[in-house]
Amino acid sequence: MSQYSYDLESFRKKLQLRTAMVVLIFLLFMGWNFFQVPAENKSSFLGIFLPISGVLVILLIKNYTKQLKILKGAKIEIDSKSIKQWTQQGQCMETDFKEVQQIEKDTFRGYPRILLVTKQGTYIPLLNLENSDQFLSELESKTRLKAKIFSEETKVAVWKTAIAFLPSIGIAVAVFSGLTGLKSDAIFLVLTLNALLYILSLPKDRLETGTKARRRWIFILLILFLAQIINYFGLL
């Protein structure tokens, strides 16, 4: 029996980056609003938002440690007849090789992903494994199936994200410089539109993973953008 673990270090780095981005966005939000508040109200502002900041930090730390703990305790086992996926709590999902009709390999959000396609048409994803090439080779040997390789990439580089939001940065500089005569609300209006266009441009996973969340964010941003348009131009 062979045993494989998940690539904890790779996941840790990506999780740290996502957490840092959340903190940075919140700090920018705090900083912007702090300088918009009149001097006599700044202490009240800090009295409200500093506790909120503390709660956010606690939640981020708990989420960070929980996800690492879950991944660290999980593993995959392969024997001559089946593959077993063990969770951190000791729960096991076993798939008989006789039920596997096809093996596929691609990447998902920068992680190597192996998919077992059963005779019932169910996809069983195996994501971010250590020694994934060795795992795939053994899997092909045990199932006597050759993996189908897909080259689509759904990962979005951080630098591409930064470039995508250059219009928002540009409008912020223009407003703060006072050269355009635009109101400060224009920053949030452009930022919302920028975020909407960014989400629409993101590559879709071929299995449509995250489609519901994508649609939900698009709907929320559309409503927010409409409300900002109405407020900015005083249409009501």
Protein Blocks (a to p, Z undefined) as FASTA:
>chain_A
ZZddddfklmmmmmmmmmmmmmmmmmmmmmmmmmmpcfklmmmmmmmmmmmmmmmmmmmm
mmmmmmmmmmmmgccdddfkbccdddfkopacdddfklpmbdcdddeehiacdddddfko
pacddehiahklmmmmmmmmmnopacdddfbdfbdcfklmmmmmmmmmmmmmmmmnopno
pafklmmmmmmmmmmmmmmmpccdfklgoklmmmmmmmmmmmmmmmmmmmmnopZZ
